[in-house]
Amino acid sequence: MNSNLTAGILEKCAQLDIPMVGIASIDRWNTPLFDPWIPEEFYPQSIFPEAVSVIVIGLPVSLPIIETTPSIYYHELYRTINTMLDQYGYCLSNFLNNKGYPSIFVPRDGYGDISILIDNPVAFFSHKHAAYLAGLGNFGVNNTLLTKAYGPRVRFTSIFTSAELPCDPLIDEKLCIRCMDCVKCCPVGAIDEQDYPEGIIDKKLCAKYSEKLRDRYISPCGVCIKVCPVGDDRAHYMRQDTSIYTDPKKKPEYQKSWEHVRQYGGK
């Protein structure tokens, strides 16, 4: 195992202010951990046969900004994070290539438009499964990856490399507390109450709603990750009381600021 290379990768990520980094061996895709498991054609080695390890990086979604959703504010943050993830993935793959290890990155969103996901709601690679296998979190009822630091308010991208790197351990602690806030607050009722993977989200229903928001220039939705109580970021922003999202009498100054933002920049 190349621990010196791993140290170099972590140093590079620190220089780029990337707060979440995990590494998984491609062997982890070959060992089903729940049912249904990821089809083989979605494995890293099926996309890049030279792959030996997968590096997953994550950037947080700022909680006070996603609280304004649906809004142009969250829309712009979402685009910014996606762009940064693509750039950082490209930088890290080039870093590894320059070290002599053939590597590629996978773009954050593997689809051309949200309308594509209505009939075929799958991208060619799952970053959230990669993040799970890289020990960065585990799944919640809302079908997103929950992390200790940010709950589900993280976006990920992945780098496939031929370098053999030490793996990070999976997180054994179940992070989802089954409060069902995501189920109750989903604007279109797309979330099942069962734990992932039994309670698969209705991706078509979710995509249709996102398409409507796209036409108003205020996509994506993000309500289910906004209301999730999991994550140290809640204490950082002093938002531990999630009833502020359902009770207008709680924190009226927040309610006023959210409504202000939502009036501008979209339809």
N, C-alpha and C positions, 0 to 999 in steps of 0.2 A: 504494500500500500504506500502511496506517495504522500506522506504527511507533510513534507516540505512544500509540495505544490498546494496542498490544502491551505496551509498557512498563508501562502501567497494569494490564493483566491480570497480568503477572508480579509486579508489586508487591503486588497483591491476593493472589496465591497465596503470596507470601512471608509476608504478614501471617497467613495461615491455616496456615502451616507445611506447605504442600504441596511435597514435594521434587522431584516430576517433573511437568513441563509440556511438551507438544509441540503444534505447530499444523500442520495439513494443509489444503491446498485441496481442495475437492470434486472437482477435476479428476483427482486421483490415483486416485479410485475408477473413473474412466473408462478408465484405462490398465492393462490386466491385467499383473501382474508375475509370475504363475505360474499353473499350471493344476492343478486347477480354481480359477477366480477367483470372487469374491463375486458372486452374482446381483444384477441391477440393482435388484430390489425392496428390497434391503438397503442400498442407497446412501443417504447422508444426505439428498440432495436428493429421494429418493423418499419419505422420511418427513417431511421439512420442506422443501417446495419453495423456501422463501426462503434456504436454507442456501447460503453461499458458502465458509465456512471451518469447520473442526472443531477445537475445542480439546480435548485429552485430558489429564486429570490422573491421577496415580497415587500411591497410598499403599502403603508397604511392609508386608509381613507379617513380624512379628518372628520371626527364626529360632529362638531358644530356645523360643518358645511353640509354633510349628508342629512342633518336634521331639517334642512330647508326643502328637501325633496318632496315632490318633483319641482325642479327649478333649474334655471340656467346656471346657477352657482354650482350645483352638484354635477350638472352636465359638463361644465368646463373642467371641474376637478377630475372627473372620470376620464376625460380625454387626455388631460395632462399626465395622469398616472400611467395610462396606457402607453403614451409616447415615451415617457421616461423608462418604463419597463422594457420596451423594445430597444431603446438606445443602450440601456445597461446590459441587456442580454447580448446585444451585438458586441459591446465592448468586452464582456467577459469571454465570449467565444473567440474573439480575436486575441485576447490575452493568452488563452490556452493554445490557439493555433501558433502563436509566436513562440510558445514554449515547446513546440514540436508535437502537440497532441491534436489530431483532427477533431474539430468541434463545430457545432452549429447551435444557433438559438432558435426557439420557436416563438413566433409573434404572439402577443397576448390574446388577441381575438382572431380566431381562424375562420372568419366569415365576412362576406362583403357588405351585408346589410341585415338589419334585424328581421326583415321580411323573409329572408332565406330560412331563418330558424323556425318559422311557423310550420312549414312542411317537413323540415329536416333539422330538428333542434339539437344538433350535435356538431361540435367542431372536430377537426382531425386529431386533436390531442387534448387530454384533460389536465390542465395545470393544477386543479384542486386535488385530483388523485395523486399527482406527482408530489404536491406539497404534503399530503397525508403520508405518503411513503417515505418522504424525506424528513419526517418527524417534526413538522411544523405545526400540526394540529390534528383535529379529527372532526367528523361530520356532525352537524346539528340537524334538527327536525326540518329546517328550511333548506336542506340539501347544499348548504355552503360549508366551507371549512372554517371551523372555529379555532382561534388561537388564544393563548393565555394573555398576550399583550394587547390585542386589538379586537378580540371576539371575531366576528365574521368580516370586520371592516379592514380587509387586506386584499390586495390584488397581486396575483403571482404570474411569473413567467419562468420558463425552464431552458436550461442549456444542456444539450447532449454532448458528451465528450468521450473520447477513446481512452482517457486517463483513468486508471484504476485508483479510486479515492476511498478513504475510510468513510463508512456510512454513519449517519446520525441515527440514534435509537428512535423507534416509534413512541408516541405519547400514549401511555397506558390509561391515564386519567381521562374519564369521559367528561368533556368540557360542557356539553349541552345539559342544562338543568331542567329541560322539559317544562318551561314556564308557559309555553304555547302562545307567547306574545306575537311571534311571527305568524302563527296560524290565524289568530284573531284579528291582526292588523292588515293582513294581505288585502289590497284593494279589490282583487278579483277572486279570492278564495281558491288560490292555486296550490296551497300547501296542505298536505295530508298530516294528520296528527301522529302518525307512526314514525319511529326513528328511521333514519337513512340506514340501509337502502330500501327497507320495506315501504316506507312512505315516500315514494318518488313524487317530486313536484310535477304539476301539470305544466310542462315546459311550453306547450302550444298556447295555453291560456296566458301564461306569463309573457310569451313573445308577442302575442296579439296586443296586450296592454302596452308593452314597450314600444310597439310600432305606433300606437296612437300617440304616445308621448313623444316619439321621434318626430312625428308630423307637427308637433307643437314646439319642437326644438328644446325639449326639457327631459329627454330620456337620459339614463335609464330610470327605473322606479326606485329600487333600493330600500323600500320601506322595511322589509324583513331584516335587513342588516342594521338599519337605524335603530329599531326597537329592541334588538337583542341585548339583554343585560350583561352578557359575558364580555370580559375584557378589562384590562387594567386602565385602558384609555378613559373609561368612565370616571374613575377616581381622579385621573389627571385633569379632566375637564369639569369635574364636580357635577357629573350627570348620573349619579348612582340611582336616583329615583326615576324609573322609566315611566311612571304614571303621568309624567309631564306630557307624554305624547297622546294620551287619551282623555286627560282632564284639563280643559281649557283654563280652569281656575288656578291650576298649578303653574307657577312661573310665568305670569302674564307678560313679563318683559321678553321672554323667549318667544312666546306665541306672537307677539307683536313684530319681532324681528323676522320671524319665518314668513309671516304674511306679507311683510314689506318686500322681501326678496322675491317671493312668488309672483308679485304683480308685474315684474319687469323681465324683459329679455326673451320671453316666449309668448306663445299664443294662449 
